[in-house]
């Protein structure tokens, strides 16, 4: 690992993405034997969005959908095509011999039950984040996956996104020195509700608002970022504190409309996570603050900043463009570029391609039951810390999640 200001400056001249993760694996055209027949369980906003994204991933064929709400199921089948079979009971979908793998995009509280049933039925599983709702479900699902010969991927997308993967490499290689703090923000200005055609559907459609089904903002938003931080540092938090409240939207919801949690990692690094639903200023941000510089990310772009740069230090550096030097002197960020051949998909598309790759190559997915379980435990710690008003600590039995 290079150290010092000069090393930082030399490396800012080459911030493009390499061929990490075998991201060129899909340059060839898929053969008939590569095609995976998918069933989608849960066809609300997320499930329907996945079906539409799968239209551009030619290696999958959506052959079945399941939902308990007929109007949602009809929408999904129309999007998937006339040959897509529909099931009001997900267990009937699992009985369908034409289904090779399933996507689970249901409320969080249902993930474990459905994933276990899918594995028992011999189906590969792509399970939306957060992996599971309760602590004991992490251990149950890890045991089930270990005893199967099936792929299980969690929908934490950043592990398979080219920009984020490159950022992880840069931080590990010491581009920004020792990271002492990460600031995470995902702010919105809106009530986070979905329209309900009839009052009887309120809890089913707006399940994110109710503690019976949901972990709220931490599970639905921050889980992505917590998972990425665990991935970058190959570690998990030893302690979590937090506060949350229903302070703005007085509409009968049970999950918090704002959260503020702090995760402490064994190195001493602190991670501050904030989510608001009453102010959208700066929206989504991740800031990694190191002793030599900082990296800032939004969902699709990244920038690297140096700490104070002197003329003397700049004079010692070769191979850094004048434009880059000027940006650094002005305290501005240098964009982290992704080559054109690595572009063209959104984060969901990259995750779905990674799932197919793990099926085809019979390899452990990058976002798997172990690191997905670790993130689920982190999310549970944060929610319990806010609910109970006390710090929560990593327990020795959590160490079953070894493959971070």
N, C-alpha and C positions, 0 to 999 in steps of 0.2 A: 504494500500500500504506500503510495507516494505521500509525502507530507510537505507542509510549508506552503506559503503563498505562491511561490513560483510554480509548484506542481499544479495547484488549482488553476492558475492562469493558462498554463500550457494546455491543459485538458479542456478548457472551455472552447478551444478552437475546433473540437471534434465531438459535437454533442448529438450526432446522428445515431440512429438505431442500427445495430448489427443484425446478425441472423440468429439471435437468441431464440430458444424454445422451438427451433425447427419451424418457424412461421412460414417457410416456403413449402411446407408439406403438401399444400393443396394446389400446387402449380399444375399438376396433371389433371386430366378429366377423370371423374369417378367412373368405375365400371359398374355393371349391374350388381355384382356381389358386394360392392361398397355401400349400397343403399340400405338405410336403416328405416324400418317402418315404426313410426312413433304413435303413441297415444297420449293425448293431453288431458290431464285431470285437473279441472278447475279452469273455466273459460271466462273469467271476469276480465278486467282491464289488462292485467299482466298476462294471463293465459292467451287472450286474443292477440295481444302484442307479440307474443312469442310465435304464434301461428303465422302471423304476417311476416315476421322476420325470417321464419323458416322457408318462405317462398324464395328467398335469395340464397339459401344454403341447399344446393342441389343434392346433397348427400343424404338428406332426410325426406321421408314421405309421410305426411300426417294421414293416418288411415282411420283414426278413431278419436272421439272426444267425449268427455263426460262432465256433466254439471247437474246440480239439483234444481237450477233455475232454467226453465224451458226457453225463455227468451234469450238468455245468454248462450245456451247450447245451440240454438238455431243460428245465432250470429256466427259462432265458431265454425259450425259445419258449412255454412255458406262461404266463409273465408277459406276453409281447407279444401273445398271442392266436393263434387257430387258423390265421389266414391268413399268419402269419409263416413264411417258409421257413428251413430250417436247412442250414448248410454246415459240414463239418468242415475244409474248406480255404478260407481267406479269399479266395484268388484266384478261386474259383468264385463267391463272393459278389460280387466286383468285376465279374464277367462278367454279372451279373444286370442286365438293361436297366431293370428297374423301380426300381432303387436310384438315387436322386438324389445322396445324400450319405452319408458314413459317419462313425461315431464309432469312434475307435481307443482301446481301453481295455485294452491288452495290457501285458506287462512292458516297462519303459523301453527295454531294449536292442533291441526289435523295432519301435519307433515309426518310425524313419526308413525302413526297408525298406518297411513297410506304407503309410506316407504317400506315398512316391514311387510305389508301385504304384497306389494309389488315384487320385492325380492323373493318372497315365498312362492310367488307365481312364476319365477324365473325371468323376470324382466330387469333389464338395465334401468338405472334411475338417474334422471337429472332433477334435483330437488331445489326449488327456489330458496333463496336465503330468507331469513335465518334458518339453519338446518333444522333445528327442533326448538321447542318452547321451554321444556323443563330439563333440569339437571339430569335426572335419572334417564331421560330419553337419549341423551348423548351416549351413555354407556350401553344402553339397549341396542342402539343402531350400529355402533361400532362393532359389537359382538356379532350382530346379524350380517354385516357386510364382510367381516373377516371370515365367516363360515360359508360364504357364498363364493361363486366364481364369476361374479358380476361386477360391472362398472357402476360406481356411484359417484356422481359429481354434484357439488353444491354450487348454486348460482352466484358465487362471489366472483364477479367478472374481472377484477383488476389483475388477477394472477395470470390471465391469458390475453391481456391487452398490451400491444407493443409499447406504447408510450410508458405505461406504468411499469412494465417489466424493465425497461431501460432505466427508469428512475431508481428502481430497486438496485440495479447493478451499480449505478453511479454512487449511491449512498454507501453501499458495501465497499466500494473501491476507494472511499475516502475523499471524494470530490469536495464535500462540504465539511470534512473533519468530524469531530465527535458531536453527535446530535443529542442535545440535552432536552429539547422541547419540540413537540409536534402540536400544531394548532389545527383543529378540525372544525369546520363549520358547514352546516347545510340548512340555510334559512329560506323560508317561504313566507308569503303574505297571502293567506287563504285558509279556509277552514278545513281543508284536506278531505272534504266529504265527496261522496259520489251521489248522483241523483238517484232517488228511490221512487219507482213507479207507484208503489203502494206501501203504507206504513208497516205492513207485516214483513216486508223485506228489509227493514232498517238494519237490524243486527247482522243479517246475512251479507248485505252489500257493504255496509260501513263497519265491517268487523274490526278494522284497525282502531276504532274508537273504544273498543270494549275489552276489558282485561281478561275476560273468559277466553278470548281468541288471540289476543295480540300483545306484543311487547311495546307497541307505540313507536315513537320516533327513533328510539335507540335500536330496536330490532329491524325496523323498516328502512332506515336511512343510515345510521352510523355503523351498522354491522359491516357494510362494504368497506368503510375506511378503517375500522378496527382490524378487520381481516388483513387488509393490505399492510398495515403497520406491523402486525405479527409476522407477515411474510417477509417484509424488508429486513427486520432485525432478528428473525429466527427465534423469537422469544414471545412471552406472554406476560400480562401484568400480574404483579404479586399482590396489588391492593387497588381497590376502587372506592372512591367517594363520589357523592353526587346529590344534586337537588333537582326537583322538577315540580311542576304545578299546572293546574288548570286555571290560568290567570287571565285569559282573554276571551276564549270561546266558551261562554256559559250556555251550552246547548245540550247538556245531558251526557256528554262524553265522559268516559272513565279513564282513558289514558291521557297523559300529560300533553298540554299544547306547547310546552317549552321544556327543554332539558339541558342540564349543564353537569357534565361528569368529568372526573379527572382519574386517569389510569396511571399508576406508577409501576414502571418496569424494573427488573432486578438491577439494571445498570444505573438506576437513578433517574432515567429519562421520564419526564411527565408528558402525558398526552391529554390535552384539553379538548373536549367534545361539546359543541353547542349546536342546538337546533331550535329555531323559532318558527312559529306559524303566524306571527303578527308583524314581521319585518323581513323584507327580502334583500336588504342591502348586502351586496357582494355575494349573495346566494351561496354557491358551493365553493369551498376553499380547503386546500390542505397545504400547510406550511411546515416544512422540515427545517429547523433552525440549528445549524452546526457551528463549530468553532471557526471554520474557514469561510463559510458561506451559507446560503439558504436555497432551497428548492421550493417553488410554489406551483401548485397544480390546480387547474379546474378539471372538469370532466374530460376534456379533449385536448388540452394544451398544458405545456409546462415551461417554466423559466428557471434559470439558475442565476443567483446573485452572489457577488463576492462581498466579504467584509471590506473595510476601508482599503483602497488600493493607492499606493504612492507612485509618483513618477519614476522613482528609482526602481521599484519593482517591475513596472511596466517596461522599462528600458532593458531589463535583463531577459525578456521573454522573446523567443522567436516563434514564428508560425501562428501568431494570433492576428486576425485581421484588424485593420484600423477601425472598422465599425464596431467590432467586439470590444476593443480597447476603449473606445469612446463611451459605449454603453456602461462598461464597468466603472469608468471614472465618474460617470454621472450617477452611479448607484442604480442603474436600470438593469433589468433582467435580460439575459441572453436566452433566446428561445431554444428549447430542446426539440430538435427536428426529428421527424419520422419520414424516411424516404417514401417516395410515391408508391413503390411496389409493396410497401407495408400498410398502405392506406386503403380505404374503400369499405370498411366495415365499421359498425358501431360496436360498443363494448359487448352487447348481447351477442352479436354475430360472431365475434372472436371466441366467446365462451362456448357457443354451440359448436363451432368448428373444433375446439379443444375436446369437447365431449365425443365427437365423432372419431377424432384421432385416437382417443383412449380405447374406444370400442374396436377400432380396426387393428390397432397395434397391441391390444391386450395389456395396456400399461395403466398404472395408477394415475388418475387425473391430477392435474396441478391443484385443483380445488376439490379436495377429497373428504372422506368421512372423518379423518383425523384433524386436519386443520379446520374443517368446517365445524367439527365438534368443539375445538378450542375456542373458536369465535362465538359459538352458541353459549359456551360457559362464560366468556367475557361479557356478553350481552346480558346474561342472566344475573351475573354479579352486579352490573351497573343498575339494572332495573331494581334488584333487591336493595341495593344501597340507597336508591332514591325513595323506595317505598318504606323502608325500615328506618331511614334517617341515621344510618351507621355504616362505617366502612366494612367492606367485604373483602376477604382475602382468598387467594388461590389455595385450594386444598390439595394435600398430597395425592389423593385419589384421582385428581384431574390429570395427573401426569401420564395417563393412558394415551393422551393425545400427543404422541411422540413425533409424528411426521409433519412438523410444521413447514 
